Amino acid sequence: MPLELKDRLVKEAKRRASNYLTSYRTLAHLPTAEPCGKYVLWTVPSFPRTELASPERLLEMSRTWRIRVANFEFPNGTATPIGGVRHPLSPVRNYWYTEVNRFGLIYTEIGFTGEDEQFTDAIVCCSLVAYLVVASIRFALNLYEACAYFGLVDFHFDVAPTRNRYPYIPNWITGGHLTENRTLEDTITLGFTAPVKHIRESLMERARESYREFLWAFGLNVDDAAASGHFGSFQVG
């Protein structure tokens, strides 16, 4: 069944990411099993049934598929085969795992900035949230269109743990550190479902709406014009 397959694909990607995380933390000489926080996001066909591309085709495509938003690149590093492909080839100092599955699942985990356990400032960087949302959606659209898939797609984005953290918006009028806006949420979750064509036609509107939902969790009611201003200062467009 498509829904059972989708659940299994996400669970298997989470398991591989967890195993990769163990390798990363061993390499980085970090003592705990988990980072201080993670951004977890995935895009997947709503009702996966057949393979969109072979692992060999995905590996070939990976040579040219990287997306750049401002100075941010998605995904990070060279791909390696895993039954689909994985980025990066081997663990790097900054925790990043991206998996592209032959059924169209694109699964990513990224550790919070300052993940070396010495970082004490409890921020969530808003520019990184904007980069991730825009770059990951653009990447997914390019992949699906290249594979001639135009059906429904689920986009899911978690930030956790977030309780008692506050948003950092660089170059904003407050100076960036909104320390009074600490969230009570343990996890901030964003997401939507739509056809590939509709997402392409409304990409930036959906990205800004997701960003506004993210800020809402911190008690910030930012309208679309203000969100566009933030994106402009982040050089996201």
Rosetta silent file (secondary structure, phi, psi, omega in degrees, C-alpha in Angstrom):
SEQUENCE: MPLELKDRLVKEAKRRASNYLTSYRTLAHLPTAEPCGKYVLWTVPSFPRTELASPERLLEMSRTWRIRVANFEFPNGTATPIGGVRHPLSPVRNYWYTEVNRFGLIYTEIGFTGEDEQFTDAIVCCSLVAYLVVASIRFALNLYEACAYFGLVDFHFDVAPTRNRYPYIPNWITGGHLTENRTLEDTITLGFTAPVKHIRESLMERARESYREFLWAFGLNVDDAAASGHFGSFQVG
SCORE:     score description
SCORE:     0.000 S_00000001
   1 L     0.000  139.754 -176.918    0.000    0.000    0.000 S_00000001
   2 H   -57.165  -43.229 -178.256    1.342    3.482   -0.853 S_00000001
   3 H   -66.791  -38.184  176.905    0.858    4.961    2.641 S_00000001
   4 H   -65.764  -39.937  177.486    2.564    1.983    4.278 S_00000001
   5 H   -63.067  -42.967  179.575    5.442    2.291    1.809 S_00000001
   6 H   -61.199  -45.840  178.352    5.774    6.004    2.562 S_00000001
   7 H   -60.220  -41.468 -178.918    5.906    5.380    6.318 S_00000001
   8 H   -66.666  -40.867  179.424    8.495    2.649    5.824 S_00000001
   9 H   -60.746  -44.018 -179.816   10.663    4.845    3.606 S_00000001
  10 H   -66.868  -43.178  179.782   10.705    7.643    6.194 S_00000001
  11 H   -62.356  -41.182  179.545   11.415    5.234    9.087 S_00000001
  12 H   -67.324  -37.641  177.116   14.291    3.606    7.201 S_00000001
  13 H   -65.364  -40.708  177.558   15.774    6.998    6.338 S_00000001
  14 H   -62.192  -40.144  179.346   15.559    8.033   10.004 S_00000001
  15 H   -63.846  -46.112 -179.982   17.341    4.805   11.008 S_00000001
  16 H   -65.069  -38.679  177.071   20.172    5.348    8.525 S_00000001
  17 H   -62.734  -39.317  177.995   20.490    8.981    9.606 S_00000001
  18 H   -63.333  -42.082  177.688   20.747    7.834   13.242 S_00000001
  19 H   -65.045  -39.898  177.724   23.505    5.384   12.332 S_00000001
  20 H   -64.494  -39.346  179.170   25.288    8.096   10.382 S_00000001
  21 H   -60.683  -39.102  177.320   24.930   10.454   13.357 S_00000001
  22 H   -60.840  -42.411  178.400   26.728    7.924   15.581 S_00000001
  23 H   -64.025  -41.858  179.648   29.635    7.869   13.116 S_00000001
  24 H   -61.302  -46.678 -175.511   29.688   11.658   13.006 S_00000001
  25 H   -69.429  -31.409  174.819   29.761   12.080   16.772 S_00000001
  26 H   -65.510  -44.905  179.006   32.542    9.516   17.120 S_00000001
  27 H   -62.177  -39.668 -176.958   34.603   11.385   14.534 S_00000001
  28 L   -85.194    1.056  179.473   33.934   14.734   16.230 S_00000001
  29 L    58.392   42.983  177.944   34.747   13.303   19.724 S_00000001
  30 L   -99.254  140.525 -167.389   31.327   14.274   21.066 S_00000001
  31 L   -84.431  -20.899 -171.534   30.129   12.427   24.195 S_00000001
  32 L  -103.915  167.132 -176.484   26.359   12.132   23.776 S_00000001
  33 L   -79.722  -20.556 -176.593   24.140   10.123   21.446 S_00000001
  34 L  -130.801  151.338  173.335   22.246   13.136   20.085 S_00000001
  35 L   -72.031  171.743 -179.864   23.128   16.707   19.115 S_00000001
  36 L   -68.428  -15.768  176.249   21.733   19.637   21.079 S_00000001
  37 L   179.303  159.846 -177.891   19.122   20.022   18.344 S_00000001
  38 E  -142.437  148.453  163.641   18.280   19.159   14.754 S_00000001
  39 E   -96.546  124.209 -179.944   16.432   20.412   11.716 S_00000001
  40 E  -124.282  122.146 -178.703   14.671   17.392   10.165 S_00000001
  41 E  -142.608  147.581  174.745   12.908   17.743    6.849 S_00000001
  42 E  -149.157  152.499  173.243   11.646   15.530    4.096 S_00000001
  43 E  -126.639  136.633 -174.666    9.749   15.713    0.835 S_00000001
  44 E  -155.236  144.820  171.542    8.051   12.619   -0.575 S_00000001
  45 E   -55.157  137.753 -175.942    5.309   11.691   -3.065 S_00000001
  46 L   -62.667  -33.142 -178.741    2.054   11.481   -1.122 S_00000001
  47 L  -133.597   71.076 -177.856    1.254    8.043   -2.554 S_00000001
  48 L   -64.393  135.479 -179.829    4.531    6.406   -3.671 S_00000001
  49 L  -129.806  -43.788 -176.684    3.987    3.318   -5.810 S_00000001
  50 L  -129.653  163.619  177.734    6.891    2.850   -8.209 S_00000001
  51 L   -65.908  136.793  175.046   10.527    3.893   -8.451 S_00000001
  52 L   -85.700  -30.820 -179.633   11.054    7.351   -9.932 S_00000001
  53 L  -158.924  148.930  177.002   14.697    6.682  -10.798 S_00000001
  54 L   -72.846  158.274  174.662   17.246    3.917  -10.357 S_00000001
  55 H   -55.105  -37.755  179.073   20.102    4.376   -7.858 S_00000001
  56 H   -63.494  -41.546  178.742   22.463    4.612  -10.838 S_00000001
  57 H   -66.065  -41.426  178.464   20.388    7.407  -12.357 S_00000001
  58 H   -62.637  -42.160  179.323   20.249    9.265   -9.035 S_00000001
  59 H   -63.752  -39.121  176.650   24.023    9.031   -8.661 S_00000001
  60 H   -64.693  -43.966 -179.663   24.451   10.387  -12.182 S_00000001
  61 H   -65.170  -29.873 -174.860   22.020   13.238  -11.501 S_00000001
  62 L   -63.217  -17.932 -178.993   23.778   14.099   -8.230 S_00000001
  63 L   -67.467  -23.448 -174.908   26.739   15.540  -10.152 S_00000001
  64 L  -129.486    7.675 -168.999   24.732   18.585  -11.168 S_00000001
  65 L   -95.070    1.931 -176.913   21.712   18.814   -8.865 S_00000001
  66 L   -63.582  138.785  179.313   23.040   20.982   -6.009 S_00000001
  67 E  -106.170  136.870  176.198   20.891   24.060   -5.209 S_00000001
  68 E  -116.367  130.105  172.827   22.374   27.366   -4.014 S_00000001
  69 E  -126.214  113.910 -170.571   20.411   29.978   -2.041 S_00000001
  70 L    54.499 -124.218  178.884   22.590   32.979   -1.184 S_00000001
  71 L  -100.491   17.729 -177.237   25.766   31.324    0.198 S_00000001
  72 E  -103.886  131.680  179.273   23.891   28.186    1.291 S_00000001
  73 E  -114.250  141.660  178.587   24.134   24.930   -0.701 S_00000001
  74 E  -138.012  128.368   -7.527   21.727   21.981   -0.602 S_00000001
  75 L   -81.632  178.311 -174.120   22.611   19.145   -0.273 S_00000001
  76 L   -98.260  128.190  171.861   26.065   19.192    1.293 S_00000001
  77 L    85.133  176.473 -177.929   28.989   17.232   -0.095 S_00000001
  78 L   -78.536  146.789 -179.643   29.491   14.478   -2.647 S_00000001
  79 L   -83.407  153.781  173.321   26.919   11.697   -3.058 S_00000001
  80 E  -138.991  148.148 -177.325   27.502    8.006   -2.404 S_00000001
  81 E   -70.311  142.384  173.376   25.203    5.040   -3.214 S_00000001
  82 L  -145.987   23.099 -168.395   22.992    3.532   -0.480 S_00000001
  83 L    98.807   -9.942  166.715   20.086    2.048   -2.488 S_00000001
  84 L  -150.805 -127.455  169.827   19.501    5.623   -3.529 S_00000001
  85 E  -139.592  158.017  179.425   22.171    8.201   -2.732 S_00000001
  86 E  -130.395  144.275  171.366   23.419    9.867    0.442 S_00000001
  87 E  -121.905  143.902  -11.348   25.199   13.173    1.076 S_00000001
  88 L   -80.521 -178.521 -177.630   27.921   13.693    2.180 S_00000001
  89 L   -61.872  -38.712  179.604   30.248   10.850    1.220 S_00000001
  90 L  -146.660  162.472 -177.201   31.556   10.534    4.800 S_00000001
  91 L   -56.083  140.156  177.626   30.889   12.321    8.133 S_00000001
  92 L  -119.500  169.748 -174.021   31.952   15.958    8.284 S_00000001
  93 L   -60.258  -42.371  178.009   32.500   18.283   11.229 S_00000001
  94 L   -92.548  119.497 -172.711   29.097   19.974   10.869 S_00000001
  95 L   -63.329  119.881  177.418   26.397   17.303   11.110 S_00000001
  96 E  -149.417  129.217  175.267   24.483   16.992    7.839 S_00000001
  97 E  -136.013  124.010  172.749   22.744   13.969    6.352 S_00000001
  98 E  -128.623  132.230  177.836   20.684   13.986    3.140 S_00000001
  99 E  -123.773  132.784  175.498   19.244   10.853    1.523 S_00000001
 100 E  -116.569  113.471 -174.517   17.538   10.707   -1.872 S_00000001
 101 L   -92.016  152.138 -177.912   15.538    7.503   -2.276 S_00000001
 102 L   -65.606  -16.966  176.167   14.621    5.881   -5.601 S_00000001
 103 L   -89.243   -0.167  175.717   10.906    6.254   -4.680 S_00000001
 104 L   102.455    4.936  174.524   11.311   10.026   -4.404 S_00000001
 105 L   -76.665  130.292  173.382   11.881   10.529   -0.674 S_00000001
 106 E  -119.167  109.070 -171.119   14.350   13.343    0.063 S_00000001
 107 E  -119.305  131.192 -176.857   15.247   13.181    3.764 S_00000001
 108 E  -135.825  139.933  167.466   17.598   15.589    5.574 S_00000001
 109 E  -127.906  135.780  177.616   18.910   16.112    9.105 S_00000001
 110 E  -135.182  131.944  179.082   21.119   19.054   10.077 S_00000001
 111 E   -75.362  152.347  175.726   22.506   19.751   13.549 S_00000001
 112 L   -59.430  150.361  173.252   22.026   23.082   15.279 S_00000001
 113 L   -59.326  140.825 -178.846   24.834   25.615   14.929 S_00000001
 114 L    76.035   32.331 -173.537   27.349   25.279   17.755 S_00000001
 115 L   -73.449    5.575 -177.793   26.626   21.565   18.086 S_00000001
 116 L   -81.270   11.227  176.813   29.985   21.018   19.843 S_00000001
 117 L    72.543   -6.346  175.790   28.187   21.274   23.234 S_00000001
 118 L   -90.983   -9.095 -175.775   30.165   24.421   24.136 S_00000001
 119 L   -84.221  118.774 -173.405   27.514   26.623   22.517 S_00000001
 120 L  -110.235  -12.522 -177.606   25.213   28.010   25.197 S_00000001
 121 L   -76.703  119.033 -168.846   23.208   30.705   23.410 S_00000001
 122 L   -85.502   61.138 -178.602   19.732   29.191   22.918 S_00000001
 123 E   -99.975  158.542  162.781   18.959   30.585   19.463 S_00000001
 124 E  -121.318  120.837 -172.467   17.282   29.168   16.397 S_00000001
 125 E   -77.708  113.713 -175.356   18.719   30.907   13.333 S_00000001
 126 H   -68.456  -33.508  179.119   15.857   32.191   11.180 S_00000001
 127 H   -64.081  -38.026  178.078   17.989   32.704    8.087 S_00000001
 128 H   -65.359  -38.788  175.744   18.938   29.005    8.132 S_00000001
 129 H   -59.509  -45.532  179.394   15.241   28.063    8.375 S_00000001
 130 H   -62.806  -45.709  179.252   14.532   30.244    5.319 S_00000001
 131 H   -58.957  -46.895 -176.773   17.470   28.772    3.382 S_00000001
 132 H   -62.805  -45.600 -178.603   16.452   25.205    4.209 S_00000001
 133 H   -61.585  -51.053 -176.058   12.798   25.654    3.259 S_00000001
 134 H   -67.444  -47.913 -176.347   13.515   27.358   -0.070 S_00000001
 135 H   -65.740  -42.026 -177.730   16.517   25.234   -1.103 S_00000001
 136 H   -67.689  -37.996  178.230   14.948   21.899   -0.166 S_00000001
 137 H   -68.301  -43.017  177.995   11.703   22.663   -2.013 S_00000001
 138 H   -61.192  -42.954  178.671   13.573   23.838   -5.113 S_00000001
 139 H   -59.688  -47.765 -178.579   15.723   20.717   -5.009 S_00000001
 140 H   -61.817  -44.619 -179.740   12.687   18.460   -4.692 S_00000001
 141 H   -60.961  -43.925  179.118   10.838   20.163   -7.561 S_00000001
 142 H   -60.989  -41.941  179.996   13.858   19.842   -9.853 S_00000001
 143 H   -64.324  -49.550 -176.704   14.194   16.148   -8.995 S_00000001
 144 H   -63.920  -41.507  179.490   10.508   15.321   -9.478 S_00000001
 145 H   -66.715  -37.412  177.286   10.260   17.205  -12.758 S_00000001
 146 H   -65.101  -29.163  179.693   13.425   15.506  -14.064 S_00000001
 147 L   -94.723    8.760  179.001   11.834   12.151  -13.176 S_00000001
 148 L    58.963   36.896  173.231    8.499   13.145  -14.815 S_00000001
 149 L  -106.115  125.028 -176.713    6.622   13.008  -11.514 S_00000001
 150 L  -129.980   17.319 -177.355    3.919   15.690  -11.223 S_00000001
 151 L   -84.578 -163.020  179.963    1.618   14.259   -8.547 S_00000001
 152 E   -69.524  143.295 -179.415    0.954   15.176   -4.928 S_00000001
 153 E  -131.525  137.708  172.069    3.953   15.828   -2.657 S_00000001
 154 E   -98.127  131.476  171.982    4.228   16.017    1.148 S_00000001
 155 E  -114.609  129.021 -176.518    6.647   18.573    2.623 S_00000001
 156 E  -135.697  135.981 -177.497    7.522   18.141    6.327 S_00000001
 157 E  -142.669  120.038  175.013    9.908   20.190    8.501 S_00000001
 158 E  -114.321  141.544  168.956   10.652   19.700   12.227 S_00000001
 159 E  -124.071  122.762 -175.577   12.888   21.818   14.465 S_00000001
 160 E  -160.357  150.488   -8.737   13.608   20.233   17.873 S_00000001
 161 L   -80.958  146.227 -175.750   14.124   20.633   20.714 S_00000001
 162 L  -118.707  -11.780 -175.403   13.013   24.241   20.742 S_00000001
 163 L   -56.731  130.663 -179.927   11.485   24.876   24.182 S_00000001
 164 L    72.545    9.981  171.467   12.973   28.008   25.791 S_00000001
 165 L   -91.785  160.481  179.953   14.899   28.880   22.635 S_00000001
 166 E  -129.382  157.857 -177.866   14.419   32.200   20.869 S_00000001
 167 E   -81.944  143.515  173.449   14.677   33.287   17.217 S_00000001
 168 E  -114.139  118.050 -179.518   17.693   35.103   15.835 S_00000001
 169 L  -118.575   95.057 -175.103   16.918   37.331   12.834 S_00000001
 170 L   -58.594  141.483  175.928   20.166   39.014   11.706 S_00000001
 171 L    70.049   12.627  176.890   20.044   42.704   10.778 S_00000001
 172 L   -81.536  166.893 -172.425   16.517   43.168   12.135 S_00000001
 173 L   -64.320  -21.605  179.884   15.645   46.369   14.058 S_00000001
 174 L   -81.008   -6.927 -173.191   15.985   44.616   17.429 S_00000001
 175 L    96.242   -7.914  173.645   19.602   43.711   16.748 S_00000001
 176 L   109.012  -39.963 -175.731   18.629   40.147   15.949 S_00000001
 177 E   -89.455  103.174 -178.087   18.417   38.463   19.358 S_00000001
 178 L   -94.016   69.222 -170.874   14.722   38.273   20.309 S_00000001
 179 L   -67.359  -19.307  178.824   15.374   36.941   23.807 S_00000001
 180 L   -80.642  -11.964 -175.416   11.878   37.773   25.059 S_00000001
 181 L  -103.443   59.972  178.919   10.299   35.490   22.448 S_00000001
 182 L   -86.201  132.713 -175.024   11.172   32.086   23.876 S_00000001
 183 L   -83.770  150.207  174.175    8.910   29.309   22.664 S_00000001
 184 L   -93.925   -2.586 -176.807    7.042   26.844   24.860 S_00000001
 185 L   -81.911  134.778  173.902    6.986   24.281   22.047 S_00000001
 186 L   -73.051  -36.305  179.862    9.223   21.205   22.298 S_00000001
 187 L  -137.137  133.236  172.980    9.060   20.778   18.511 S_00000001
 188 E  -100.956  123.079 -176.010    8.116   23.256   15.802 S_00000001
 189 E  -120.537  131.371  176.964    6.525   21.463   12.847 S_00000001
 190 E  -122.530  158.066  176.127    5.762   22.899    9.412 S_00000001
 191 E   171.538  162.985  174.813    4.320   21.210    6.352 S_00000001
 192 E  -161.228  165.476  175.396    1.951   21.105    3.418 S_00000001
 193 E  -130.471  131.595 -179.238    0.718   18.792    0.649 S_00000001
 194 E  -164.809  160.530  175.152    0.234   19.931   -2.956 S_00000001
 195 E   -68.403  154.191 -178.883    0.857   18.877   -6.577 S_00000001
 196 H   -54.872  -45.750 -177.727    4.307   19.552   -8.025 S_00000001
 197 H   -61.184  -43.318 -178.730    2.954   22.111  -10.518 S_00000001
 198 H   -66.402  -37.479  178.496    1.136   24.113   -7.833 S_00000001
 199 H   -65.381  -42.372  178.785    4.223   24.159   -5.602 S_00000001
 200 H   -59.569  -42.613 -176.741    6.349   25.397   -8.512 S_00000001
 201 H   -71.472  -22.632 -175.222    3.868   28.192   -9.235 S_00000001
 202 L  -127.688   29.759 -171.651    3.675   29.305   -5.587 S_00000001
 203 H   -55.989  -53.281 -175.086    7.102   28.327   -4.247 S_00000001
 204 H   -69.591  -34.245  176.421    8.051   31.605   -2.570 S_00000001
 205 H   -63.100  -43.635  178.373    4.551   32.184   -1.206 S_00000001
 206 H   -66.301  -38.849  179.344    4.603   28.728    0.407 S_00000001
 207 H   -64.212  -44.307  179.172    8.119   29.291    1.716 S_00000001
 208 H   -66.235  -38.289  178.291    7.177   32.612    3.309 S_00000001
 209 H   -64.445  -40.992  176.305    4.004   31.105    4.797 S_00000001
 210 H   -62.844  -41.198  178.204    6.044   28.266    6.329 S_00000001
 211 H   -63.188  -42.282  178.116    8.499   30.829    7.699 S_00000001
 212 H   -63.451  -39.417  176.749    5.647   32.851    9.215 S_00000001
 213 H   -63.125  -38.528  176.573    4.290   29.674   10.885 S_00000001
 214 H   -59.902  -48.349 -179.609    7.756   29.059   12.296 S_00000001
 215 H   -67.071  -30.784  179.050    7.892   32.558   13.827 S_00000001
 216 H   -58.193  -34.351 -179.786    4.335   32.184   15.154 S_00000001
 217 L   -64.128  -17.989  177.102    5.623   29.457   17.488 S_00000001
 218 L  -100.466    8.765 -179.478    7.738   32.159   19.154 S_00000001
 219 L    79.946   19.940  179.763    4.784   34.531   19.513 S_00000001
 220 L  -104.532  116.398  179.098    5.819   36.638   16.508 S_00000001
 221 L   -96.536   90.912 -176.423    2.970   37.667   14.209 S_00000001
 222 L  -102.058  123.440 -179.814    4.860   38.589   11.025 S_00000001
 223 L   -79.440  176.069 -173.734    2.794   39.537    7.984 S_00000001
 224 H   -64.479  -37.191  179.783    3.716   38.611    4.422 S_00000001
 225 H   -64.415  -42.582  178.481    5.367   41.958    3.698 S_00000001
 226 H   -66.548  -41.067  177.609    7.607   41.651    6.759 S_00000001
 227 H   -60.962  -40.115  176.738    8.443   38.027    5.904 S_00000001
 228 H   -62.891  -36.902  177.088    9.405   39.176    2.402 S_00000001
 229 H   -64.277  -40.441  176.523   11.639   41.793    4.016 S_00000001
 230 H   -62.080  -47.077 -179.372   13.369   39.127    6.084 S_00000001
 231 H   -59.620  -37.475  177.609   13.874   36.984    2.986 S_00000001
 232 H   -63.959  -42.222  178.699   15.351   40.006    1.211 S_00000001
 233 H   -68.615  -25.847  175.779   17.831   40.606    4.025 S_00000001
 234 L   -83.691   -4.366 -174.890   18.730   36.902    3.898 S_00000001
 235 L    62.910   37.917  177.819   19.227   37.228    0.105 S_00000001
 236 L  -104.966  124.373  179.312   16.522   34.595   -0.444 S_00000001
 237 L  -165.833    0.000    0.000   14.421   35.048   -3.546 S_00000001
